[in-house]
Amino acid sequence: MIFEQKEIQLKPFSRGFHLITEIIKHEFPVYRKITKGFLKVFIKHTSASLTINENADPTVRVDFESHFNKMVAENEPYYIHTYEGSDDMPAHIKSSLLGSSVEIPITNGKLNLGTWQGIYLCEHRNYGGARNLVLTAFGI
């Protein structure tokens, strides 16, 4: 049984949806030793999130950002939590909608993602800064 965990810090990303699959694979190659198991990726922030989606056409990520900005607008008059700027409360809502973790099966030393799937960092703040991820791989 293999059970490994590592915390990594991502460089600051601009607001939007960013593929981070290759960063994770590079920073945490222990998954290659696992025949059957899982990789859990957890983000330690409340204004950014993680999801899995299209990894080929970058317009998908642009459309995600456009849709989420329309769905969860800034400057709504009922927001009370506005101390850190107009993007702060919407970022918390977007983060809760998408979630703080993803789990990917590991099969024969490879992340068992679909052909067109990749892991996204969803940066919901204009200036979110560096983001910390906890990577946990376990299996046999």
N, C-alpha and C positions, 0 to 999 in steps of 0.2 A: 504494500500500500504506500502510495506517495501522497504526502500532504505538505504543500509548500505555500508560503504567503510572502508577498513583497509589496511595499508601498512605493509608488513612483509619483513624481511630480511632472505634470505636463507643462510645457511652456504656455504663456498666455495666448489664447486664441481670440480672434475677433468674434463679435456676436454672430451667431449662425450655427449651422450644423456641419461638423467636421469629421471626416473619416479618421479613426485612430487605430484601426485594426493592426496595421503594420508596426506602429509604435509599441503596442502591447506585445506583439509577437517578438519584437526585437528585445524589449526590456525584460521579458519573462519567458525565456525559452524552455523552462522546465516542463511545459506541457508536452514537449516532444518525447519525453520519457514515459508518457502515459498511454496505455493501450485502450482502456475504457475509463472514462471519467468526465469531469466537468471543470470548466474555468468560470469562476465567478468574478465579475468586475464590479466594484462598488465605488461610487464617487462620494467624497467626504464634504459635500457642499449642498446648500439649499437653494442656490440660484443657477445651477447648471444640472444637467441630467444626462442619462445615457439611454440609447435605444439601438435597435438593429434594423437596418433597412437597406435600400438600394446602394450598391457600391460602384456602379458603372457610370451612370449619367449624372453629372454634377447639378443639372437643373432640378433634380429631385430635391436636393438639399436647399436650393434657393426657394423652391415652392414650399417646402416645410417652413422655412423662416417666414415667408409671406403669409402663409395660412395661420401660423401660430400668432403672429403679430395682429392679425385681424380678429382671431378668436379670443385672444386675451390682450386687449388694448391697453395702452398706457394712459395715464392721466384721467382715469375714471373718477368721478366726483365722490364715489363711496369708498375709495381706498383711504384707509387711516394710516397704514404703514408706508410712509412716504419719505422718511428721514434720509434715505440714501439715494434719492433721485426717482425720477418717473419710471425708470426701468426696473426698480427693485421689487415691488409687489408683483408685477406681472411675471418677473423671473421666478419668484417663489411658486406661483400658480402653475406656470409651465413645467417647472421641475417636478411638482407633484403629479401632474398629468402624465408625464413620460416616465418618471421613476428614477431611483438612485442606483439601480443595479441591472445587470444583464447576466445571463448564464448561458454558456455555450457548451455543447457536448464536445468531448475530445474522443476521437476515434483513431486508433493506430498512429498516435503522435501528431495528429493534425486537428485544428479547430474545425469541427464538422458544421460549418456554415454552408448555406445554400450558395449556388453559383454566383448569384447577384447580391449577396448579403455582406454587409460590413458593419462594424461597430462605430457608432457616432458618439462624439462628444457634442452635446447640445448646449452651447454657451448662450445663456439668455440675458446676460448683462452686457452693456456697452463696453465696460472695462472690468471684466471679471477677474483678471489676473491669472496667476498660475493655479492649476487645479490638481488636487491630490486624488489618486486612485489607489485602492487596495485590491490587489490581484491575488486570488486564491485558486490553486490548482489541486485537484485531488482525484485519485483513482488508482487503478492497478496497471 
